[in-house]
Amino acid sequence: MSKLLIVGATGIVGQSLIKSLNDEMKENNNLTVKVITRDGNKAKSLFEKYENIKIEYLEGDVSNENNYSEWMKDVERMFLLTPSFPQQVSLEQVIVNSALTHGKDLKQIVRLSGLGTSADRDSNCLLKWHFDSEVNLQQSLKNFNEKNNLQQQSISFVILRPNSFMQNFLVYDREAIKQGVFYYIKPDVEGRDFYVSHVDSRDVGEFAAKILTESIEDHANNTYNITGPQSLSFPQLTSIISKALGKEIIAVPIEEEQLFSSMNEYPLWVRWMMLKLAQLGKTNGVASHVNGDFKIVMGKEARSVENFFEEFKNEFL
């Protein structure tokens, strides 16, 4: 029986991935999913309702390489989602090396990254950490495949690069929207708006599930850029929110230092990480693009911002 190991199952993307895998297996329930978790009871409370997949709960620390001799047994595919933090690269290196050492049946690693990863990003930007992690994964697989003379049945990677999640509105903007305002970073030039093609994290989970249940060869060593179906300025976004909630929400541009000081409850590295993302948004770079990868692979449109705020409007009232 095919087994899939998930690192990062209890976050918003991981939960969507598990649900989507369960949906994919309605007609063919021969998938076993191994979920790594620090809290088995929490994971069970999230996933025990799913009946089309068999779930094994593995309690332990992903940074402890000794765990992988047991965890990797019979695992053919691996989904890798780690927290964005300054030590992300070194943590993932331990995970990947341990998986390769103990994964005798391993054929595919699917990594969740971020849209706009680049070597040119600032050192305290999460997209730089993601870029370095992508490079490490690809180089580790290349070295492993060459060392073991794996040509026809080499271990392949898939990189998923989603744009900023709509679910972040629930985390960072809910209270302000309840008060009738939506804060966003002031453009560098007055009157020149910048745009973002926000994506629903549930679409990212569905996309990952499709990759993990389709032919490995069809997606081997591919990178996918996942965006929502529309690129919106923040005043346009605010109009959509107002219509969904049935009340006026005012778009309020703020300076960078105001954003930074508004996050005083977070660790310093988090505040800089979020500011760097906001600065990148102002360039109208890749975060403003609408890419066709989701529609091509999934055969349908991704959820829109209108869909999101209609569904979750009670959270903002």
Secondary structure, 3 states (H helix, E strand, C coil): CEEEEEECCCCHHHHHHHHHHHHHCCCCCCEEEEEEECCHHHHHHHHCCCCCCEEEEEECCCCCHHHHHHHCCCEEEEEECCCCCCCHHHHHHHHHHHHHHHCCCCCEEEEECCCCCCCCCCCCCHHHHHHHHHHHHHHHHHHHHHHCCCCCCCCEEEEEEECCECCHHHHHHHHHHHCCEEEEECCCCCCCCCEECCECHHHHHHHHHHHHHCCHHHHCCEEEEECCCCCEEHHHHHHHHHHHHCCCCEEEEECHHHHHHCCCCCCHHHHHHHHHHHHHHCCCCHHHCCCCHHHHHHCCCCCCHHHHHHHCHHHHC
